[in-house]
């Protein structure tokens, strides 16, 4: 997931994507704790995706607040 793709989405779509990523991150944590996670790098990817989405949401909120 690239930040340029996220900039085109609405805040509602970003919130939905954030919930999906948080759910995926939770599932990866559960797999890791039970020893079923083979690709450890997926944790890092999920964490960075969450950070990207939150960053774009904050940027959009700041643009909206500054535009009023």
C-alpha positions as CSV (number, residue, x, y, z in Angstrom):
1,X,0.0,0.0,0.0
2,X,1.5,3.3,-1.1
3,X,0.8,6.7,0.4
4,X,0.0,8.1,-3.0
5,X,-2.9,5.6,-3.2
6,X,-4.1,6.6,0.2
7,X,-4.2,10.3,-0.7
8,X,-6.9,9.6,-3.3
9,X,-9.3,8.1,-0.7
10,X,-11.9,9.8,1.4
11,X,-11.6,9.8,5.2
12,X,-14.4,7.2,5.5
13,X,-12.5,4.9,3.1
14,X,-9.3,5.5,5.1
15,X,-11.0,4.6,8.4
16,X,-12.3,1.4,6.9
17,X,-8.8,0.6,5.6
18,X,-7.4,1.3,9.0
19,X,-9.8,-1.0,10.7
20,X,-8.9,-3.7,8.2
21,X,-5.2,-3.3,8.8
22,X,-5.6,-3.3,12.6
23,X,-7.6,-6.5,12.3
24,X,-4.9,-8.1,10.1
25,X,-2.2,-6.9,12.6
26,X,-4.2,-8.5,15.5
27,X,-4.4,-11.8,13.5
28,X,-0.7,-11.7,12.8
29,X,0.0,-11.2,16.5
30,X,-2.1,-14.2,17.4
31,X,-0.4,-16.3,14.9
32,X,3.0,-15.2,16.2
33,X,2.1,-16.1,19.8
34,X,0.9,-19.6,18.8
35,X,4.0,-20.2,16.7
36,X,2.1,-20.3,13.4
37,X,3.6,-17.2,11.8
38,X,6.3,-18.2,9.2
39,X,6.8,-14.8,7.6
40,X,7.9,-12.5,10.4
41,X,8.2,-9.6,8.1
42,X,4.4,-9.4,7.7
43,X,4.3,-7.8,11.2
44,X,6.5,-5.0,10.1
45,X,4.5,-4.5,6.9
46,X,1.2,-4.3,8.8
47,X,2.6,-1.9,11.4
48,X,3.9,0.4,8.6
49,X,0.6,0.3,6.7
50,X,-1.3,1.4,9.9
51,X,1.2,4.2,10.3
52,X,0.8,5.3,6.7
53,X,-3.0,5.4,7.0
54,X,-2.9,7.3,10.2
55,X,-0.5,9.8,8.7
56,X,-2.7,10.5,5.7
57,X,-5.8,10.8,8.0
58,X,-3.9,13.4,10.1
59,X,-2.8,15.3,7.0
60,X,-6.4,15.4,5.7
61,X,-7.7,16.6,9.1
62,X,-5.1,19.4,9.2
63,X,-5.9,20.5,5.6
64,X,-9.6,20.6,6.5
65,X,-8.9,22.5,9.8
66,X,-6.6,25.0,8.0
67,X,-9.1,25.5,5.1
68,X,-11.9,26.8,7.3
